[in-house]
């Protein structure tokens, strides 16, 4: 199912890419990347351009499996899809080279998994060595930043309201309620295990840094723009705690996401979200 969605997202994105490449042929022979990134004019200005750019970002977010390829490699992928969409004869024998493509892709994914696991282990060790940090039996590292004096989530049925920011170990931010300008509310049954465990160790009014191993996050598969085997780092403020109704708790149970927005996007519409 995941690979089918990836393929669909890739096709939709590259259909737009092909149209850009056609326009690029009338722009001095520049590539699509040149057209899109060619200085100040590359920024979307019209409302249609902004909407299409947002669509591209959403599609790209769902194509996380391809993040194991570097930019030059992705350009070859784009070139191949562009030729197919424009009904241009392939420049190589597909029958001969598709097995090599599958082997290359698998090797890139495996290398990414190994690198992410090594970087994650280093980040977890560094987090555990920070003053005031605590490592739990599960592997979670929690470092209080501000002590809270309010209620503590009682279990997975608890509904929490939080402000947070999540990043990979390289510092790149992949999700942030601060950037959206408002906190988010969700039941602990709707988040990854590391979130649930960490928040059940916090009190309202508290703020903490959670360093979450991949085993308590998205594991060996990854999710969206989060690569496989990724250790995640969150700064979380616990603003309030309440109890979910029976219906809400049941609906949310098993949702493997950190704050639910991406899960809603995936369920409602794989492309437009």
VMD Tcl script that draws the C-alpha trace (Angstrom):
set ca {
  {0.00 0.00 0.00}
  {2.79 2.38 0.93}
  {4.64 1.79 -2.31}
  {1.43 2.24 -4.30}
  {0.90 5.60 -2.65}
  {4.51 6.54 -3.30}
  {4.12 5.66 -6.97}
  {0.91 7.70 -7.25}
  {2.48 10.68 -5.53}
  {5.53 10.42 -7.78}
  {3.38 10.35 -10.90}
  {1.39 13.40 -9.85}
  {4.48 15.36 -8.94}
  {6.32 14.49 -12.10}
  {3.36 15.28 -14.33}
  {3.75 18.82 -13.06}
  {7.52 18.51 -13.47}
  {7.08 17.55 -17.13}
  {4.99 20.64 -17.76}
  {7.69 22.77 -16.16}
  {10.31 21.11 -18.34}
  {8.26 21.91 -21.44}
  {8.13 25.54 -20.41}
  {11.85 25.35 -19.70}
  {12.53 24.47 -23.35}
  {11.19 27.90 -24.21}
  {13.39 29.52 -21.55}
  {16.81 29.31 -23.10}
  {17.14 25.54 -22.67}
  {17.27 25.71 -18.88}
  {16.36 22.61 -16.91}
  {13.25 22.46 -14.76}
  {15.39 22.99 -11.67}
  {16.93 26.07 -13.28}
  {13.49 27.40 -14.10}
  {12.20 26.78 -10.59}
  {15.30 28.01 -8.77}
  {16.51 30.73 -11.11}
  {16.93 33.56 -8.66}
  {14.19 35.75 -7.20}
  {11.72 34.77 -9.91}
  {11.76 31.20 -8.54}
  {9.61 32.15 -5.54}
  {5.90 31.56 -6.16}
  {4.14 34.90 -6.49}
  {0.64 34.33 -7.87}
  {-1.99 32.61 -5.76}
  {-2.10 29.72 -8.27}
  {1.68 29.34 -8.08}
  {1.58 29.32 -4.29}
  {-1.20 26.73 -4.29}
  {0.67 24.51 -6.73}
  {3.89 24.90 -4.77}
  {2.02 23.85 -1.60}
  {0.69 20.83 -3.49}
  {4.22 19.95 -4.54}
  {5.44 20.22 -0.94}
  {2.66 17.94 0.25}
  {3.37 15.39 -2.46}
  {7.10 15.58 -1.76}
  {6.43 15.03 1.93}
  {4.74 11.76 1.02}
  {7.69 10.65 -1.10}
  {10.07 10.21 1.81}
  {11.27 6.85 0.44}
  {13.16 8.75 -2.26}
  {15.12 10.81 0.27}
  {17.84 8.16 0.15}
  {18.78 9.49 -3.31}
  {20.91 12.59 -3.73}
  {19.96 15.54 -5.94}
  {21.81 14.43 -9.10}
  {20.24 10.97 -8.76}
  {16.79 12.48 -8.32}
  {17.32 14.52 -11.48}
  {17.80 11.27 -13.42}
  {14.59 9.91 -11.89}
  {12.77 13.08 -12.95}
  {14.24 12.85 -16.43}
  {13.04 9.27 -16.86}
  {9.52 10.02 -15.70}
  {9.41 13.14 -17.87}
  {10.29 11.07 -20.95}
  {7.56 8.56 -20.17}
  {4.93 11.27 -19.60}
  {5.87 12.98 -22.85}
  {5.97 9.64 -24.69}
  {9.63 10.05 -25.56}
  {11.47 6.82 -26.30}
  {13.56 5.66 -23.31}
  {17.25 6.43 -23.62}
  {18.20 3.05 -22.12}
  {16.77 -0.46 -22.15}
  {14.27 -0.62 -19.30}
  {14.30 -4.40 -19.28}
  {18.07 -4.39 -18.89}
  {18.41 -1.58 -16.34}
  {15.37 -1.90 -14.07}
  {16.96 -4.74 -12.04}
  {20.01 -2.51 -11.53}
  {17.73 0.36 -10.50}
  {16.02 -1.82 -7.90}
  {19.40 -2.97 -6.58}
  {20.74 0.59 -6.40}
  {17.63 1.86 -4.64}
  {17.77 -0.95 -2.09}
  {21.46 -0.27 -1.45}
  {20.80 3.46 -0.94}
  {18.00 2.69 1.50}
  {20.16 0.27 3.47}
  {23.02 2.77 3.65}
  {20.57 5.41 4.87}
  {19.24 3.07 7.56}
  {22.74 2.25 8.81}
  {23.80 5.90 8.86}
  {20.62 6.95 10.67}
  {21.03 4.21 13.28}
  {24.63 5.25 13.97}
  {23.74 8.94 14.17}
  {20.82 8.09 16.45}
  {23.00 6.12 18.85}
  {25.42 9.04 19.05}
  {22.58 11.51 19.68}
  {21.05 9.34 22.40}
  {24.38 8.96 24.18}
  {24.96 12.72 24.01}
  {21.45 13.45 25.29}
  {21.86 11.01 28.19}
  {25.10 12.73 29.20}
  {23.42 16.13 29.53}
  {23.02 17.43 33.07}
  {19.61 16.55 34.50}
  {18.77 14.05 31.76}
  {17.22 10.67 32.57}
  {17.33 7.52 30.43}
  {14.37 5.19 30.83}
  {14.34 1.41 30.44}
  {12.76 1.78 26.99}
  {15.61 3.94 25.71}
  {13.85 7.30 25.89}
  {15.97 10.18 27.19}
  {14.05 12.98 28.90}
  {15.60 16.21 30.12}
  {13.39 18.59 32.11}
  {13.77 22.21 31.06}
  {11.04 23.73 33.22}
  {9.34 21.87 36.06}
  {5.56 21.73 35.96}
  {3.28 21.87 38.98}
  {-0.03 20.76 37.48}
  {-1.70 17.50 36.55}
  {0.18 14.59 35.00}
  {-1.30 12.46 32.17}
  {-2.66 9.28 33.72}
  {-2.40 7.05 30.67}
  {-3.11 6.67 26.99}
  {-6.69 7.87 27.46}
  {-5.40 11.28 28.53}
  {-5.81 14.16 26.10}
  {-2.94 16.63 26.17}
  {-2.57 20.13 24.80}
  {1.02 20.94 23.90}
  {3.39 23.23 22.13}
  {6.28 21.35 20.53}
  {9.01 21.27 17.93}
  {10.46 18.11 16.43}
  {13.77 17.73 14.64}
  {16.07 15.07 13.28}
  {19.49 14.59 14.86}
  {21.03 16.88 12.21}
  {18.89 19.72 13.54}
  {16.44 19.92 10.64}
  {12.94 20.68 11.93}
  {10.18 18.50 10.47}
  {7.23 19.62 12.59}
  {6.51 22.57 14.88}
  {3.40 23.96 16.52}
  {5.43 27.07 17.29}
  {5.80 27.76 13.58}
  {2.08 27.25 13.05}
  {1.41 29.71 15.84}
  {-0.90 27.55 17.94}
  {-0.67 24.53 20.23}
  {-2.28 21.21 19.35}
  {-4.45 18.80 21.32}
  {-4.57 15.01 20.94}
  {-4.97 11.81 22.98}
  {-1.79 10.01 23.95}
  {-3.16 6.95 22.17}
  {-2.66 8.87 18.90}
  {1.09 9.43 19.13}
  {4.31 7.47 18.93}
  {5.38 5.53 22.02}
  {8.20 7.92 22.89}
  {5.78 10.84 23.05}
  {3.31 8.99 25.23}
  {5.99 7.83 27.66}
  {7.64 11.23 27.84}
  {4.42 13.17 28.42}
  {3.31 10.76 31.15}
  {6.49 11.81 32.99}
  {5.62 15.51 32.73}
  {3.22 17.80 34.62}
  {1.18 20.67 33.27}
  {3.32 23.79 33.08}
  {6.43 21.74 32.41}
  {8.75 21.81 29.43}
  {11.16 19.05 28.46}
  {13.46 17.78 25.77}
  {12.63 14.26 24.58}
  {15.24 12.29 22.64}
  {13.33 9.38 21.19}
  {15.02 6.29 19.70}
  {13.67 4.93 16.44}
  {12.20 1.94 18.27}
  {9.82 4.33 20.04}
  {9.18 6.44 16.94}
  {8.86 5.29 13.31}
  {11.26 2.36 13.43}
  {12.95 0.82 10.42}
  {10.34 2.08 7.96}
  {10.36 5.79 8.71}
  {7.41 8.01 7.81}
  {6.89 10.79 5.29}
  {10.03 12.97 5.45}
  {11.39 11.10 8.48}
  {13.99 8.59 7.27}
  {14.11 4.99 8.50}
  {15.84 4.35 11.85}
  {15.61 8.02 12.81}
  {16.11 9.15 16.38}
  {13.86 12.16 16.95}
  {14.39 15.15 19.23}
  {11.41 17.09 20.57}
  {11.03 20.11 22.78}
  {7.59 19.82 24.39}
  {5.54 22.11 26.63}
  {2.61 20.46 28.40}
  {-0.17 23.06 28.59}
  {-3.14 21.03 29.82}
  {-4.45 17.50 30.45}
  {-7.96 16.10 30.26}
  {-9.57 12.70 29.70}
  {-10.83 11.56 26.30}
  {-14.39 10.40 25.81}
  {-14.74 6.68 25.11}
  {-15.52 7.30 21.45}
  {-12.62 9.67 20.89}
  {-10.18 7.32 22.55}
  {-11.28 4.39 20.43}
  {-11.07 6.36 17.21}
  {-7.55 7.50 17.95}
  {-6.18 4.19 19.21}
  {-3.32 2.80 17.18}
  {-2.63 5.96 15.18}
  {1.18 5.88 14.92}
  {1.85 9.56 14.51}
  {3.18 12.56 16.26}
  {0.67 15.12 16.47}
  {-2.12 13.96 14.36}
  {-1.99 16.41 11.42}
  {0.01 14.18 9.12}
  {-2.17 11.20 9.97}
  {-5.27 13.17 9.00}
  {-3.62 14.23 5.74}
  {-2.74 10.65 4.88}
  {-6.19 9.31 5.69}
  {-8.27 12.05 4.10}
  {-6.39 12.47 0.85}
  {-3.03 11.06 -0.12}
  {-2.25 14.00 -2.37}
  {-4.07 17.14 -1.37}
  {-4.27 16.48 2.36}
}
mol new
graphics top color blue
foreach p $ca { graphics top sphere $p radius 0.5 }
foreach p [lrange $ca 0 end-1] q [lrange $ca 1 end] { graphics top cylinder $p $q radius 0.2 }
display resetview
